[in-house]
Amino acid sequence: MAASSFNDESSLFNFVVKQGNGVKGLVDSGQTTVPGQYIQPPHHRINKEHVAGSLENMTFDLSELDGPNHEQVAKAITHAAETLGFFQVVNHGVPLELLESLKVVAHKFFTQPAEKKAVYLKGVSPSPMVKYGTSFVPEKEKALEWKDYLSMTYTNDSDAFNFWPSECKEEALEYIKTSTEMVKKLLQILIGNLGVKPNDSRLDELVGLKMVNMNFYPTCPDPNVTVGVGRHSDMGTLTVLLQDGIGGLYVKKGDQNASLEDEEWIGIPPIDGALVINIGDTLQILSNGRYKSAEHRVRTTSSQSRVSVPIFNAPLPVVKIGPLPEVVARDGVARYREVTFEEYMNNFFAKSHDGKKSLDFVSL
């Protein structure tokens, strides 16, 4: 299909969303300008003037948690969780060769012909645990995000082997397995710092739902008017993210209520061998607001296609999330009401990305 034949909104929507060609199909069709549906209103664009330099050193060596610097590193991690809600980790236990392989297989999946990917579209996918799509919730968005993705929800090994795409299933499964220990270690530190001693079964509940996404951001004719992902915070407990070397991830700094003119965003630079960790809404709720789920977004690029591979570690759907009783007793007030994670998740996916508005659902 030639680019010029997208003569109306519905033909473009059908081609990109319903037929599964994605943004990649749009670019491959020879599209040299940004279609109107992808042009973001000015306040959603990533204005370079609002991008601050890097904050302070937010990269931590996790191997030091096993040595004399344990307290110092644990303190730095909790400080990052209370302020920016984002940090990076090295010596995290996930093999570096695996990280390289994940980037390779992500490209491998997305460079396939559209019909190979379209078998995983919502409604036709062989499993509800595997979904290929584009943007976030295209049916509800005023302006679409310049991104295609593959989402794989982990239930057990045999489902993963049977249903996840063969191009990337082994690597995605290994990524979950090798990062679990690190996630629990970080949670132990963060929850322990709230004066609560979590036992193993509670930790398992809080990260019992795991989703691996492969995100693909094709080159964009005009990165200034589009976004790869709009401003949002993640709904889960902790997100582990692998970036490639291209960059484009920005986190909101400081005052969450700053006006659009005054807000500042910080680029999270890609560091070879590092993983990005970010605090999700669930941890903000559990900590009664002490930890900050990070509002973040992704800029597109005109030079080369970018991939990123997050694991969303979240509570099992039936688990109740609310401020920890010990924290409420100390604070004297609960800032959020208790809901099941499934209720929170359903609300999160019912709307387009809009900063941290998802927390309004439980705010008291």
C-alpha positions as CSV (number, residue, x, y, z in Angstrom):
1,M,0.0,0.0,0.0
2,A,1.5,3.3,-1.0
3,A,1.7,6.0,1.6
4,S,-0.4,8.4,-0.4
5,S,-3.4,6.0,-0.2
6,F,-4.0,6.9,3.5
7,N,-6.5,9.5,2.3
8,D,-8.6,9.4,5.4
9,E,-8.3,8.6,9.1
10,S,-10.1,5.3,9.0
11,S,-7.8,3.9,6.2
12,L,-4.8,4.8,8.2
13,F,-6.3,3.4,11.4
14,N,-7.2,0.1,9.6
15,F,-3.8,-0.3,8.1
16,V,-1.8,0.5,11.3
17,V,-4.0,-0.8,14.1
18,K,-6.5,-3.4,12.7
19,Q,-4.4,-5.1,10.1
20,G,-1.3,-5.0,12.3
21,N,1.1,-3.2,10.1
22,G,2.0,-0.9,13.0
23,V,4.0,2.3,12.7
24,K,6.8,0.2,11.2
25,G,4.4,-0.6,8.3
26,L,3.7,3.1,7.9
27,V,7.4,3.9,7.6
28,D,8.1,1.0,5.3
29,S,5.3,2.1,3.0
30,G,7.3,5.2,2.2
31,Q,5.5,7.7,4.5
32,T,7.9,10.7,4.6
33,T,5.7,13.0,6.7
34,V,4.0,12.5,10.1
35,P,0.3,11.7,9.5
36,G,-2.1,14.0,11.4
37,Q,-3.2,11.3,13.8
38,Y,0.3,11.2,15.2
39,I,0.8,14.9,15.7
40,Q,0.7,15.6,19.5
41,P,-0.8,18.8,20.9
42,P,2.0,21.2,21.9
43,H,1.8,20.4,25.6
44,H,2.4,16.7,25.0
45,R,5.5,17.2,22.9
46,I,8.9,16.8,24.4
47,N,10.3,20.3,24.3
48,K,14.1,20.2,24.5
49,E,14.0,23.4,26.5
50,H,12.3,21.6,29.3
51,V,15.0,19.0,29.5
52,A,17.3,19.4,32.4
53,G,20.8,18.0,32.6
54,S,21.3,14.7,34.5
55,L,20.4,14.9,38.2
56,E,23.0,13.4,40.5
57,N,24.6,10.0,40.1
58,M,21.7,7.6,40.1
59,T,23.5,4.5,39.1
60,F,24.1,1.9,41.8
61,D,26.4,-1.1,41.9
62,L,24.2,-3.9,43.4
63,S,27.1,-6.2,44.1
64,E,28.0,-3.7,46.9
65,L,24.8,-4.7,48.8
66,D,26.7,-7.9,49.7
67,G,29.7,-6.0,51.2
68,P,30.6,-3.3,53.7
69,N,28.8,-0.6,51.7
70,H,25.4,-2.2,52.0
71,E,23.9,0.5,54.2
72,Q,25.2,3.3,52.0
73,V,23.9,1.7,48.8
74,A,20.5,0.8,50.4
75,K,20.2,4.4,51.5
76,A,21.0,5.8,48.0
77,I,18.3,3.5,46.5
78,T,15.6,4.6,48.9
79,H,16.6,8.3,48.4
80,A,16.2,7.7,44.6
81,A,12.8,6.1,45.2
82,E,11.6,9.0,47.3
83,T,12.8,11.7,44.9
84,L,12.9,10.8,41.2
85,G,11.4,7.3,41.3
86,F,14.0,6.2,38.8
87,F,17.6,4.8,39.1
88,Q,19.9,2.5,37.2
89,V,21.7,-0.6,38.4
90,V,24.9,-2.4,37.3
91,N,26.2,-5.8,38.5
92,H,22.5,-6.8,38.8
93,G,22.9,-10.5,38.1
94,V,21.3,-10.5,34.6
95,P,24.0,-11.8,32.2
96,L,25.2,-9.0,29.9
97,E,25.2,-11.4,26.9
98,L,21.4,-11.9,27.5
99,L,20.9,-8.1,27.5
100,E,22.6,-8.0,24.1
101,S,20.5,-10.9,22.8
102,L,17.3,-9.3,23.9
103,K,17.9,-6.2,21.8
104,V,18.8,-8.5,18.8
105,V,15.6,-10.6,19.1
106,A,13.4,-7.5,19.6
107,H,14.6,-6.2,16.2
108,K,14.2,-9.7,14.8
109,F,10.5,-9.9,15.8
110,F,9.6,-6.4,14.6
111,T,11.4,-6.6,11.2
112,Q,9.2,-9.6,10.2
113,P,6.5,-9.2,7.6
114,A,3.3,-7.7,9.1
115,E,1.3,-11.0,8.6
116,K,3.8,-12.8,10.9
117,K,3.2,-10.3,13.7
118,A,-0.5,-9.9,13.1
119,V,-1.2,-13.4,14.3
120,Y,-0.7,-12.0,17.8
121,L,-3.2,-9.1,17.5
122,K,-5.8,-8.8,20.2
123,G,-8.8,-11.0,19.4
124,V,-6.8,-13.4,17.2
125,S,-3.7,-14.2,19.3
126,P,-3.5,-17.9,20.2
127,S,-3.3,-16.8,23.9
128,P,-4.6,-13.9,25.9
129,M,-1.1,-13.8,27.4
130,V,0.5,-12.6,24.2
131,K,-0.5,-9.4,22.4
132,Y,1.1,-7.5,19.6
133,G,-0.2,-3.9,19.0
134,T,0.6,-0.3,18.5
135,S,0.3,2.9,20.6
136,F,-1.3,2.4,24.0
137,V,-5.1,2.3,23.6
138,P,-5.5,3.5,20.0
139,E,-9.3,3.6,20.1
140,K,-9.2,6.1,23.0
141,E,-6.4,8.3,22.0
142,K,-6.6,11.8,20.5
143,A,-3.1,11.4,19.1
144,L,-1.4,8.1,18.6
145,E,2.0,7.1,20.0
146,W,4.8,6.3,17.6
147,K,5.4,2.8,18.9
148,D,4.7,-0.9,18.2
149,Y,5.0,-3.4,20.9
150,L,4.8,-7.1,21.8
151,S,3.5,-7.9,25.3
152,M,4.0,-11.3,27.0
153,T,2.4,-12.1,30.3
154,Y,4.2,-14.9,32.3
155,T,2.0,-17.6,33.8
156,N,4.3,-20.6,33.7
157,D,7.2,-22.0,31.6
158,S,5.1,-24.3,29.5
159,D,2.6,-21.6,28.4
160,A,5.6,-19.4,27.5
161,F,7.2,-22.1,25.4
162,N,3.9,-22.9,23.7
163,F,2.5,-19.4,23.0
164,W,5.2,-16.8,23.1
165,P,6.7,-16.0,19.7
166,S,9.6,-18.3,18.8
167,E,11.8,-15.4,17.7
168,C,12.2,-14.2,21.3
169,K,10.6,-16.5,23.9
170,E,13.7,-18.1,25.2
171,E,15.4,-14.8,25.8
172,A,12.3,-13.2,27.3
173,L,11.9,-16.1,29.7
174,E,15.5,-16.0,30.8
175,Y,15.2,-12.3,31.4
176,I,12.4,-12.8,33.8
177,K,14.2,-15.7,35.6
178,T,17.5,-13.9,36.0
179,S,16.0,-10.6,37.2
180,T,13.6,-11.9,39.8
181,E,16.3,-12.2,42.6
182,M,17.3,-8.6,42.0
183,V,13.7,-7.3,42.1
184,K,13.1,-9.0,45.4
185,K,16.3,-7.6,46.8
186,L,15.3,-4.1,45.9
187,L,11.8,-4.6,47.3
188,Q,13.2,-5.9,50.5
189,I,15.3,-2.7,50.9
190,L,12.4,-0.4,49.9
191,I,9.8,-2.0,52.1
192,G,12.2,-2.6,54.9
193,N,13.0,1.1,54.9
194,L,9.3,1.8,55.6
195,G,9.7,-0.1,58.9
196,V,8.0,-3.3,57.6
197,K,9.7,-6.7,57.4
198,P,8.1,-8.4,54.3
199,N,8.2,-12.2,54.3
200,D,8.9,-14.1,51.1
201,S,5.2,-14.9,50.4
202,R,4.2,-11.3,50.6
203,L,7.1,-10.3,48.3
204,D,6.0,-13.0,45.8
205,E,2.4,-11.6,45.9
206,L,3.6,-8.1,45.1
207,V,5.6,-9.2,42.0
208,G,3.5,-12.3,41.2
209,L,2.4,-10.8,37.8
210,K,5.2,-10.4,35.3
211,M,4.9,-9.0,31.8
212,V,7.7,-8.6,29.4
213,N,7.2,-6.1,26.7
214,M,9.3,-5.5,23.6
215,N,8.9,-1.9,22.4
216,F,9.9,-0.8,18.9
217,Y,10.2,2.8,18.0
218,P,10.7,3.2,14.2
219,T,12.5,6.1,12.8
220,C,10.3,9.2,12.7
221,P,10.3,11.9,10.0
222,D,9.7,14.6,12.7
223,P,10.5,13.7,16.3
224,N,9.5,17.2,17.4
225,V,5.7,16.7,16.9
226,T,5.4,13.0,18.0
227,V,6.0,11.0,21.1
228,G,7.1,7.3,21.4
229,V,5.2,7.0,24.7
230,G,3.1,9.7,26.3
231,R,3.5,10.9,29.9
232,H,2.5,8.2,32.4
233,S,3.6,6.3,35.4
234,D,3.7,2.5,35.5
235,M,0.9,0.7,37.4
236,G,2.9,-2.1,38.9
237,T,5.4,-2.4,41.8
238,L,8.8,-2.1,40.1
239,T,9.7,-1.9,36.4
240,V,13.0,-3.2,35.1
241,L,13.9,-1.7,31.7
242,L,16.6,-2.5,29.2
243,Q,17.4,0.5,26.9
244,D,19.4,0.2,23.8
245,G,22.2,2.7,23.1
246,I,20.0,5.3,21.3
247,G,18.3,7.0,24.3
248,G,15.0,8.9,24.4
249,L,13.6,8.1,27.8
250,Y,12.7,11.2,30.0
251,V,11.6,11.4,33.6
252,K,9.8,14.3,35.2
253,K,11.8,15.9,37.9
254,G,10.7,17.6,41.2
255,D,7.3,19.2,41.7
256,Q,4.6,16.9,40.3
257,N,2.2,19.9,40.3
258,A,4.4,22.2,38.3
259,S,2.7,24.0,35.5
260,L,3.4,22.7,31.9
261,E,5.7,25.8,31.4
262,D,7.7,25.1,34.5
263,E,8.1,21.3,34.5
264,E,11.5,19.9,34.1
265,W,12.4,16.5,32.5
266,I,15.6,14.6,32.8
267,G,17.0,12.3,30.1
268,I,17.9,8.8,31.4
269,P,21.2,8.1,29.5
270,P,21.7,4.6,28.2
271,I,24.6,3.0,30.2
272,D,26.1,-0.1,28.7
273,G,25.2,-3.2,30.8
274,A,22.9,-1.2,33.1
275,L,19.2,-1.8,33.8
276,V,16.8,1.1,34.6
277,I,14.5,0.6,37.6
278,N,11.5,2.6,38.1
279,I,8.9,2.8,40.9
280,G,5.4,2.0,39.9
281,D,2.0,3.3,41.3
282,T,1.6,0.2,43.5
283,L,4.7,1.0,45.5
284,Q,3.7,4.6,45.8
285,I,0.3,3.4,47.2
286,L,1.9,0.8,49.6
287,S,4.3,3.5,50.9
288,N,1.4,5.9,51.4
289,G,3.0,8.4,49.0
290,R,6.6,8.2,50.4
291,Y,8.0,6.6,47.3
292,K,7.2,8.3,44.0
293,S,6.0,6.5,40.9
294,A,8.0,8.1,38.2
295,E,6.2,10.0,35.5
296,H,8.1,9.4,32.3
297,R,7.8,9.4,28.5
298,V,9.7,8.6,25.4
299,R,10.9,10.8,22.6
300,T,11.1,9.5,19.0
301,T,14.2,9.5,16.9
302,S,14.9,10.3,13.2
303,S,18.3,8.5,13.0
304,Q,17.6,4.8,13.7
305,S,14.9,2.6,15.1
306,R,15.1,2.1,18.9
307,V,14.1,-0.9,21.1
308,S,13.5,-1.2,24.8
309,V,12.5,-4.2,26.8
310,P,10.7,-3.6,30.1
311,I,9.6,-6.2,32.7
312,F,6.6,-5.0,34.6
313,N,6.6,-6.6,38.0
314,A,3.2,-6.2,39.5
315,P,0.9,-7.8,42.2
316,L,-1.3,-10.8,41.3
317,P,-4.7,-9.5,40.2
318,V,-6.5,-10.7,43.4
319,V,-4.0,-9.1,45.7
320,K,-5.3,-6.1,47.6
321,I,-3.2,-2.9,47.4
322,G,-3.4,-0.1,49.9
323,P,-1.1,1.8,52.2
324,L,0.8,-0.6,54.5
325,P,-0.9,-0.4,58.0
326,E,2.4,0.2,59.8
327,V,3.0,3.3,57.5
328,V,-0.5,4.6,58.0
329,A,-0.1,4.3,61.8
330,R,3.1,6.3,61.6
331,D,1.7,8.9,59.2
332,G,-1.6,9.2,61.0
333,V,-3.5,9.3,57.7
334,A,-4.1,6.9,54.7
335,R,-3.7,8.8,51.4
336,Y,-5.1,6.0,49.3
337,R,-8.0,3.5,49.6
338,E,-7.5,-0.2,49.2
339,V,-8.5,-1.9,46.0
340,T,-7.5,-5.2,44.3
341,F,-4.8,-4.9,41.8
342,E,-7.2,-6.1,39.1
343,E,-9.5,-3.1,39.7
344,Y,-6.5,-0.8,39.5
345,M,-5.3,-2.4,36.3
346,N,-8.7,-2.3,34.6
347,N,-8.9,1.4,35.4
348,F,-5.4,2.0,34.1
349,F,-6.0,0.4,30.7
350,A,-9.4,2.1,30.2
351,K,-7.9,5.5,29.4
352,S,-5.1,7.0,27.3
353,H,-1.8,8.0,29.0
354,D,-2.2,11.2,31.0
355,G,0.6,11.7,33.5
356,K,-0.2,10.3,36.9
357,K,-4.0,10.7,36.7
358,S,-4.3,6.9,37.2
359,L,-3.6,7.4,40.9
360,D,-6.8,9.6,41.2
361,F,-8.7,6.3,41.1
362,V,-7.5,5.4,44.7
363,S,-6.6,8.9,46.1
364,L,-8.4,9.9,49.3
